[in-house]
Amino acid sequence: MTTIRCQLVASETDCMHYTTYVFKCLESNIPFGHHYCMMTRPPNWDHRDINIGEIGYVTYMEVEAGKDTWYCRETNQQIPYNYTNIYFIKFVVEKVDSSKKDIIL
């Protein structure tokens, strides 16, 4: 698992309730070679909604189809992933120091 400082720039939930997020990396050392990273949150993943523009820290996990596995409770087995993907784990919003905000009228 990897954690990076980022900003949510887009999100979409499909008809199967999978949510796709696009985060912009705000670090100078970009771990995945791009300024943007798209990741998927499965429908059974319990997490609060994230608003576009929120800045914070996202933890994600890269999986490789056929190589990495997930645990299935119903069968009590490790099942290989069918698709290579980046899975969303958690997002923690960065606390903003309100004393440093400028008010523009």
Secondary structure, 3 states (H helix, E strand, C coil): CEEEEEEEEEEEECCCCCEEEEEEECCCCCCCCCCEEEEEECCCCCCCCCCCCCEEEEEEEEECCCCCEEEECCCCEEEECCCCEEEEEEEEECCCCHHHCCCCC
